[in-house]
Amino acid sequence: MDVKRDRIQTEGQEGVESELLTLNMGPQHPATHGVLRVEIKTDSEVVVQAIPHIGYLHRCFEKHAENLDYRGIIPFVDRMDYLAAMNMELGYVTACEKMMGQEVPIRAEYIRVIVCELGRIASHLLAFGTYAIDLGAFTPFLYAFDMREKILRFFEEISGARLLYNYIWIGGVWNDLTDAQLGLIETFCDEMWEEIDKYNNLVSYNKIFINRTANVGVLSEEAAYQYGATGPILRGSGVEWDLRKKRPYSIYDRFDFSIPVGSGEQGSKGDCWDRHIVRMREMYESIKIVRQCLKGIEAGPVMSKVSKIIRLPQGEIYHKTESPRGEIGYHIVSTGDKKPHRIKVKSPCFTHVSLLPHLAPGLLVADFVAVIGSIDIVLGEVDR
């Protein structure tokens, strides 16, 4: 901890000297949601400045990708946003398929949407549970992880893994779903719908939670555009933008669902509460999509014929999809070899970390903790 003197210009107190304390929040701190270090300068309990420091994880995905073939990259894609690995896989695989002109069996497309929307629910459940802990409530965390466990057990059954799946392959998916598994998903959707209602009654509309999150960390629509925010952060500021709806990929254009946006229901539009409620309402929409998949899924193969050694044509492509944390974009440069020349990933979490210096000034330290939780970052994706 470093103590410095500075002049704080406040209304009616111009020229008054105040001691600024420079504090390190993280990289080992429960409120930073990973190995994020935030250097905060405080005037008593008020944050004057926040400087995020990243680079503690060293995932090195982009450099690894230059030395792997296109199939071998998929397990490494999982390790970026390890809380939404299915969504990471879908973005990379669809970019490769689009460049190859590769067709995917329709049953595989339905399965992809099912697992990605279940992954979105699992990710938002973790965000909900850990956010409650950030603000002093432990019980919601247990509720959230109880339902998330059901999704992870299903993923383990179809892929053999609970966290890093290597399930969505170029040309389809690794393993088909049985009728029994589809029935389990339908039962889960019914249970999950009621659970979200319970979570909202317990937390979202709890007076204490509203007092901690409403009018805190307000991100205006204009600032959201300027900083390049996407996903629930952008939608929390009132912007109705979702790639699944506005720029459909896979078979998302077949489904009827809404785009939840923040409206300032409990305070100012774009505050921490709005970002939270967008994620809660997105879980309802994901359940709607999964139910439509269960009704429309067709019999057939789950993998198309793909060469054992995949070579993308010479050229480059940029393709983006909607992950639980925002738009994940893959820029692939190919020389026609079995290995990519370069892969660059546009990370929504990296973008959203840059919001902290904008949102922090004037907040109490406890409110700054609420802001970090509300942007829902995963450092594996930041330090990719």
C-alpha positions in Angstrom: 0.0 0.0 0.0 1.4 3.4 -1.0 0.2 6.6 0.5 0.4 9.7 -1.7 -0.8 13.3 -1.3 -2.8 15.0 -4.0 -5.2 17.9 -4.3 -8.9 16.8 -4.7 -11.0 19.5 -6.3 -14.4 19.1 -4.8 -17.3 21.6 -4.8 -16.8 24.2 -2.0 -13.4 22.7 -1.0 -11.1 23.8 -3.9 -7.4 23.5 -3.0 -8.0 21.3 0.1 -5.3 18.7 0.4 -6.4 15.1 0.8 -4.4 11.9 1.2 -4.9 9.4 -1.6 -4.2 5.8 -0.8 -3.1 3.5 -3.6 -4.5 0.0 -2.9 -4.1 -3.2 -4.8 -7.3 -5.2 -5.2 -6.1 -8.6 -6.5 -4.7 -10.5 -8.3 -5.6 -12.8 -5.4 -8.9 -11.3 -4.2 -12.4 -12.9 -4.2 -14.0 -9.9 -5.7 -11.9 -9.7 -8.8 -13.4 -13.0 -10.3 -10.0 -14.3 -11.3 -6.4 -13.1 -11.4 -7.2 -9.5 -12.1 -5.3 -6.8 -10.3 -7.0 -3.4 -10.0 -4.9 -0.6 -8.7 -7.3 1.8 -7.0 -6.6 5.3 -5.6 -8.9 6.2 -2.8 -9.8 9.3 -0.9 -11.0 7.6 2.3 -13.8 5.2 1.1 -14.2 6.9 -2.3 -12.5 5.6 -5.4 -10.8 8.4 -7.3 -9.1 6.2 -10.0 -9.0 2.6 -11.0 -6.3 1.1 -13.2 -6.7 -2.6 -14.2 -3.6 -4.7 -14.6 -3.9 -8.0 -16.6 -1.5 -10.6 -17.8 -1.3 -12.9 -14.8 -2.8 -16.0 -16.4 -0.7 -16.3 -19.6 -3.1 -18.5 -21.6 -1.2 -18.0 -24.8 -4.0 -19.4 -27.0 -3.2 -17.3 -30.1 0.4 -18.4 -30.2 -0.4 -22.0 -29.5 -2.8 -22.0 -32.5 0.0 -21.3 -34.9 1.6 -24.7 -34.1 -1.6 -26.8 -34.1 -3.7 -28.2 -36.9 -7.3 -26.9 -37.2 -8.8 -29.9 -35.3 -6.2 -29.7 -32.6 -7.1 -26.1 -31.8 -10.6 -26.9 -30.5 -9.5 -28.1 -27.0 -7.4 -24.9 -26.6 -10.5 -22.8 -27.6 -12.2 -24.3 -24.5 -9.6 -22.9 -22.2 -10.3 -19.2 -23.0 -13.7 -18.7 -21.5 -13.8 -22.0 -19.6 -17.2 -21.1 -18.1 -18.8 -21.2 -21.6 -16.6 -23.6 -23.5 -19.4 -24.8 -25.8 -19.9 -21.2 -27.0 -16.1 -20.8 -27.6 -16.1 -23.9 -29.7 -19.1 -22.9 -31.8 -17.5 -19.6 -32.7 -14.2 -21.1 -33.8 -15.8 -24.1 -35.6 -18.4 -22.0 -37.5 -15.6 -19.6 -38.6 -13.6 -22.6 -40.1 -16.8 -24.0 -41.7 -17.7 -20.7 -43.3 -14.3 -20.4 -44.8 -14.3 -24.0 -46.1 -17.9 -23.9 -47.3 -18.6 -26.9 -45.2 -22.2 -28.0 -44.7 -23.3 -29.3 -41.3 -26.1 -31.9 -40.7 -29.3 -30.3 -39.5 -29.4 -32.6 -36.4 -25.9 -31.5 -35.5 -27.0 -27.8 -35.8 -29.9 -28.4 -33.4 -27.6 -30.2 -30.9 -25.1 -27.3 -31.1 -27.8 -24.8 -30.2 -29.0 -26.9 -27.3 -25.6 -27.3 -25.7 -24.7 -23.6 -26.3 -27.9 -22.4 -24.7 -27.4 -24.8 -21.8 -23.9 -23.4 -21.5 -25.3 -19.9 -21.5 -27.6 -20.8 -18.6 -24.7 -22.4 -16.7 -22.6 -19.4 -17.2 -25.3 -17.0 -16.1 -26.0 -19.2 -13.1 -22.4 -18.9 -12.0 -22.5 -15.1 -12.6 -25.7 -14.8 -10.5 -24.3 -17.0 -7.6 -20.9 -15.3 -7.4 -22.4 -11.9 -7.6 -24.6 -12.6 -4.6 -21.5 -13.6 -2.7 -19.8 -10.4 -3.7 -22.6 -8.5 -2.1 -22.8 -10.6 1.1 -25.4 -13.3 0.3 -24.3 -17.0 0.4 -27.6 -18.9 -0.1 -28.2 -17.9 -3.8 -24.7 -19.3 -4.6 -25.8 -22.8 -3.4 -29.1 -22.6 -5.3 -27.3 -21.6 -8.5 -24.6 -24.3 -8.3 -27.3 -27.0 -7.6 -28.9 -26.3 -11.0 -25.6 -25.7 -12.8 -24.4 -29.1 -11.6 -27.3 -30.7 -13.6 -26.0 -29.0 -16.8 -22.4 -30.1 -16.1 -23.4 -33.7 -15.5 -25.3 -33.7 -18.8 -22.2 -32.3 -20.6 -20.1 -34.9 -18.9 -22.4 -37.6 -20.2 -22.2 -36.5 -23.8 -18.6 -35.4 -23.9 -16.8 -37.1 -21.1 -15.7 -33.8 -19.5 -17.3 -31.3 -17.0 -15.5 -28.1 -18.0 -13.5 -28.4 -21.2 -15.5 -30.5 -23.7 -14.0 -30.7 -27.2 -17.5 -31.6 -28.3 -18.4 -29.3 -31.2 -16.2 -30.4 -34.1 -15.6 -29.0 -37.6 -18.5 -30.6 -39.6 -20.8 -31.4 -36.7 -20.6 -32.7 -33.1 -18.6 -35.5 -31.6 -21.5 -37.5 -30.1 -25.2 -37.8 -30.7 -27.9 -37.3 -28.1 -30.3 -40.1 -27.2 -34.1 -39.7 -26.7 -33.5 -40.3 -23.0 -31.0 -37.4 -22.8 -33.4 -35.1 -24.7 -36.1 -36.0 -22.2 -33.8 -35.1 -19.3 -33.2 -31.7 -21.0 -36.9 -31.1 -21.2 -37.4 -31.9 -17.5 -34.5 -29.6 -16.7 -36.1 -26.7 -18.6 -39.3 -27.1 -16.7 -37.4 -27.0 -13.4 -35.1 -24.2 -14.4 -38.0 -21.9 -15.3 -39.4 -22.1 -11.8 -35.9 -21.8 -10.3 -35.3 -18.4 -12.1 -38.6 -17.2 -10.6 -37.3 -18.2 -7.2 -34.0 -16.5 -7.8 -35.6 -13.2 -8.8 -37.8 -13.2 -5.7 -34.9 -14.1 -3.5 -32.3 -11.7 -5.0 -33.2 -9.5 -8.0 -36.2 -7.8 -6.3 -34.7 -8.0 -2.8 -34.6 -4.5 -1.3 -31.0 -4.9 0.0 -29.8 -6.1 -3.4 -31.5 -3.3 -5.2 -30.0 -0.7 -2.8 -26.5 -2.2 -3.5 -26.9 -2.3 -7.3 -29.4 0.4 -8.5 -27.8 3.7 -9.6 -24.3 2.1 -9.2 -21.8 1.8 -12.0 -24.1 3.5 -14.6 -22.9 2.9 -18.2 -24.7 5.2 -20.6 -25.6 4.0 -24.1 -23.2 6.4 -25.6 -20.3 5.2 -23.4 -21.2 1.6 -24.1 -20.8 2.3 -27.9 -17.5 4.2 -27.3 -15.9 1.4 -25.3 -17.1 -1.3 -27.6 -19.2 -3.1 -25.1 -21.2 -6.1 -26.3 -23.5 -8.8 -24.8 -25.3 -8.2 -21.5 -23.2 -5.1 -20.8 -24.4 -3.4 -24.0 -28.0 -4.7 -23.6 -27.9 -3.6 -19.9 -27.5 0.0 -21.2 -30.7 -0.3 -23.2 -29.3 -1.4 -26.6 -31.3 -4.2 -28.3 -28.5 -6.0 -30.0 -27.9 -9.7 -30.0 -26.0 -11.5 -32.8 -28.3 -14.5 -32.6 -31.2 -12.2 -33.6 -29.6 -9.4 -35.6 -26.9 -11.4 -37.5 -28.1 -15.0 -37.2 -25.6 -17.8 -37.5 -26.1 -21.6 -37.3 -29.9 -22.1 -37.2 -30.8 -19.3 -34.8 -33.1 -17.7 -37.4 -35.5 -20.6 -36.9 -36.3 -19.7 -33.2 -38.6 -17.2 -31.6 -37.0 -15.4 -28.6 -36.7 -11.9 -27.3 -33.7 -9.7 -26.5 -33.8 -8.5 -22.8 -32.5 -4.9 -22.3 -32.0 -2.7 -19.3 -34.6 0.0 -18.8 -33.7 1.7 -15.5 -36.5 -0.2 -13.8 -34.9 0.2 -10.3 -32.8 3.3 -10.9 -30.7 4.6 -13.8 -30.6 2.8 -17.1 -27.3 0.9 -17.5 -26.6 0.4 -13.8 -25.4 -2.8 -12.1 -29.0 -3.9 -11.5 -29.9 -3.6 -15.2 -26.8 -5.7 -16.1 -27.8 -8.3 -13.6 -31.5 -8.6 -14.6 -30.5 -8.9 -18.3 -28.7 -12.1 -17.5 -31.5 -13.4 -15.4 -34.0 -12.7 -18.2 -31.7 -14.2 -20.8 -31.9 -17.5 -19.0 -35.7 -17.5 -19.7 -35.0 -16.9 -23.4 -32.4 -19.6 -23.6 -35.0 -22.1 -22.1 -37.4 -21.0 -24.8 -34.8 -21.7 -27.5 -33.9 -25.1 -26.1 -37.6 -26.1 -25.9 -38.0 -25.1 -29.6 -35.0 -27.2 -30.4 -36.5 -30.2 -28.6 -39.7 -29.9 -30.7 -37.9 -29.4 -34.0 -34.9 -31.7 -33.8 -34.7 -34.1 -36.7 -33.3 -37.6 -37.0 -30.1 -38.0 -39.0 -26.3 -37.9 -38.9 -24.4 -35.6 -36.5 -21.1 -35.4 -38.6 -20.6 -34.6 -42.2 -17.8 -36.0 -44.3 -14.6 -34.1 -43.4 -11.1 -34.8 -44.4 -8.9 -36.2 -41.6 -6.4 -33.4 -42.4 -8.3 -30.1 -42.6 -6.8 -27.4 -44.8 -8.6 -24.0 -45.0 -8.3 -22.2 -48.4 -5.8 -19.5 -48.6 -7.2 -16.2 -47.3 -8.7 -14.9 -44.1 -12.0 -14.6 -42.3 -13.5 -12.8 -39.3 -16.5 -14.4 -37.8 -18.3 -13.5 -34.5 -20.9 -15.2 -32.4 -22.8 -14.4 -29.2 -21.1 -15.8 -26.1 -22.6 -15.3 -22.6 -20.2 -12.4 -22.0 -20.6 -10.7 -25.4 -19.4 -11.0 -29.0 -16.5 -13.5 -29.4 -14.8 -12.9 -32.7 -12.3 -15.2 -34.5 -10.0 -13.8 -37.2 -8.3 -16.7 -39.0 -5.5 -16.1 -41.6 -4.8 -19.2 -43.7 -2.0 -19.9 -46.2 -3.6 -23.2 -47.3 -1.5 -25.3 -44.9 -2.9 -27.7 -42.3 -2.0 -25.1 -39.6 -3.3 -21.5 -39.5 -0.8 -18.7 -40.2 -2.5 -16.6 -37.5 -5.6 -16.7 -35.3 -6.6 -13.5 -33.5 -9.5 -13.5 -31.0 -11.6 -10.5 -30.2 -12.5 -10.9 -26.5 -15.5 -9.2 -25.0 -14.0 -9.6 -21.5 -10.9 -7.8 -22.6 -13.1 -4.9 -23.8 -15.2 -4.8 -20.7 -12.2 -4.7 -18.3 -11.4 -1.3 -20.0 -14.7 0.0 -18.6 -13.4 -0.1 -15.0 -11.5 3.3 -15.2 -14.6 4.9 -16.6 -17.1 3.5 -14.0 -15.0 3.7 -10.9 -14.5 7.4 -10.1 -16.8 8.6 -7.3 -17.8 5.1 -6.1 -17.4 3.7 -2.7 -15.0 0.8 -2.5 -17.9 -1.6 -1.7 -19.8 -0.3 -4.7 -16.7 -0.8 -6.9 -16.8 -4.5 -5.9 -20.4 -4.5 -7.2 -19.3 -3.0 -10.5 -16.6 -5.6 -11.1 -19.1 -8.4 -10.4 -21.6 -6.8 -12.8 -19.3 -7.0 -15.8 -18.9 -10.8 -15.4 -15.3 -11.3 -16.7 -13.3 -14.5 -17.2 -9.6 -13.9 -17.1 -8.8 -16.9 -19.3 -10.4 -15.0 -22.2 -8.7 -11.7 -21.3 -5.2 -13.2 -21.1 -5.8 -15.4 -24.2 
